[in-house]
């Protein structure tokens, strides 16, 4: 009996047993990225003279609406660029 016939299936089993151990850090980095977006939104709101989370959308000044749009763009960028990244 050839040893390659014995060890080839063993190699496949070992390789497949490591697959579930691959971890993606994309969700973790996505959370960190979103935190950065929120921090920038807080700074933007402070520059507009209001506190983040206390302004009604109907009464928001134009500067705050711009902050909201920038925060949305930042979070969308996080989703597209960071979420799919795997960790080796």
C-alpha positions in Angstrom: 0.0 0.0 0.0 1.3 3.4 -0.9 1.7 5.9 1.9 0.3 8.8 -0.3 -3.0 7.0 -0.4 -3.1 6.8 3.4 -1.9 10.3 4.1 -3.7 12.2 1.4 -7.1 11.9 3.0 -5.5 12.7 6.4 -4.2 15.9 4.9 -7.6 16.9 3.6 -9.2 16.2 7.0 -6.6 18.4 8.7 -7.0 21.2 6.2 -10.8 21.1 6.6 -10.6 21.0 10.3 -8.9 24.4 10.4 -11.6 26.1 8.2 -14.0 26.8 11.1 -11.2 28.5 13.0 -10.9 31.3 10.4 -12.3 34.5 12.0 -13.4 37.6 10.3 -12.6 40.8 12.1 -14.7 42.8 9.7 -17.6 43.2 12.2 -15.2 44.3 14.9 -13.5 46.8 12.7 -16.9 48.0 11.4 -17.9 48.8 15.0 -14.7 50.7 15.5 -15.2 52.6 12.3 -18.8 53.5 13.2 -17.5 54.8 16.6 -15.2 57.0 14.7 -18.0 58.3 12.5 -20.1 59.0 15.6 -17.2 60.9 17.3 -16.8 63.1 14.2 -20.6 63.7 14.3 -20.4 64.8 17.9 -17.6 67.2 17.0 -19.6 68.5 14.0 -22.6 69.1 16.2 -20.5 70.9 18.8 -19.2 73.2 16.0 -22.8 73.9 15.1 -23.5 74.9 18.7 -25.8 71.9 19.6 -25.5 68.7 21.5 -25.5 65.5 19.4 -28.8 63.6 19.7 -30.9 66.5 21.0 -32.0 68.2 17.7 -35.3 67.3 16.0 -34.9 66.8 12.3 -37.7 69.2 11.5 -36.1 72.1 13.4 -32.4 71.3 12.6 -30.3 74.1 11.1 -28.6 73.5 7.8 -25.2 72.9 9.5 -26.7 70.0 11.5 -28.3 68.5 8.4 -24.9 68.6 6.8 -23.5 66.8 9.9 -26.1 64.1 9.5 -25.4 63.6 5.8 -21.6 63.4 6.5 -22.2 60.8 9.3 -24.4 58.7 7.0 -21.7 58.8 4.3 -19.0 57.9 6.8 -21.1 54.9 8.0 -21.8 53.8 4.5 -18.1 54.0 3.7 -17.4 51.8 6.8 -19.8 49.2 5.6 -18.4 49.0 2.1 -14.7 49.1 2.9 -14.3 47.6 6.4 -17.0 45.0 6.9 -15.8 42.5 4.2 -12.2 42.5 5.5 -11.1 39.1 6.9 -8.4 38.5 9.4 -5.9 35.8 8.5 
